[in-house]
Amino acid sequence: MEFKQMNGLPTELQEQVQWLVDREAIRELVSAYTRCVDERDFAGWQDLFAEDGVFIAPKGRVPKKDMADAVADILKDYPLTCHMLGQHSIEIDGDVGKGRCYFAAFHGLDTGDLMRHADIGGWYLHTYKRTAGGWKFLKVGARIMWASGEKFLP
């Protein structure tokens, strides 16, 4: 699937409104992704994916049916997490799209000692699909660009 960079807004009002609505829905989807992780709502996190969605985990591709258990396992040693997002770019072609969002993820190792943390940052790379239930993730992966604190995922 090839996407073209849009050089500006669509010219027709109805297309402009749809352009804005789609992007806001996708931004809300990405925000819900990190909110569900930080609140440990792994079933809710899994529901953000299309039925044929895939999560690219540190140990490989995870199909939707296994996602909640996989992310719970990844975060089992981190009782506290806080994800910060920014610089979200979105490209949409009909009912599919792709995006990139910068992130900084803080992983607390000990609720009694907040100085113990394993942090990472980089980009989330997404593909999206418009479904009857709204925009969903087809694929989510990350490109980790930096780490700080203790080692993340031994």
HUZIMO-V628995 format. One record per backbone hydrogen bond with DSSP energy under -1.0 kcal/mol. NH is the residue of the N-H (numbers start at 1). CO is the residue of the C=O. Records with the same first field share a line. If there is no record, write none. Layout:
NH->CO + CO
This chain:
16->12
17->13
18->14
19->15
20->16
21->17
22->18
23->19
24->20
25->21
26->22
27->23
28->24
29->25
30->26
31->27
32->28
33->29
34->30
35->31
36->32
37->33
38->34
39->35
40->37
41->36
42->40
45->41
46->42
47->43
48->45
49->46
50->137
53->50
54->138
55->62
56->140
57->55 + 60
60->57
62->55
64->53
66->63
67->64
70->66
71->67
72->68
73->69
74->70
75->71
78->75
80->108
82->106
84->104
86->102
89->100
91->98
93->96
96->93
97->128
98->91
99->126
100->89
101->124
102->86
103->122
104->84
105->120
106->82
108->80
109->116
113->110
116->113
118->107
119->148
120->105
121->146
122->103
123->143
124->101
125->141
126->99
127->139
128->97
129->136
130->95
131->134
134->131
136->129
137->48
138->127
139->127
140->54
141->125
143->123
145->121
146->121
148->119
150->117
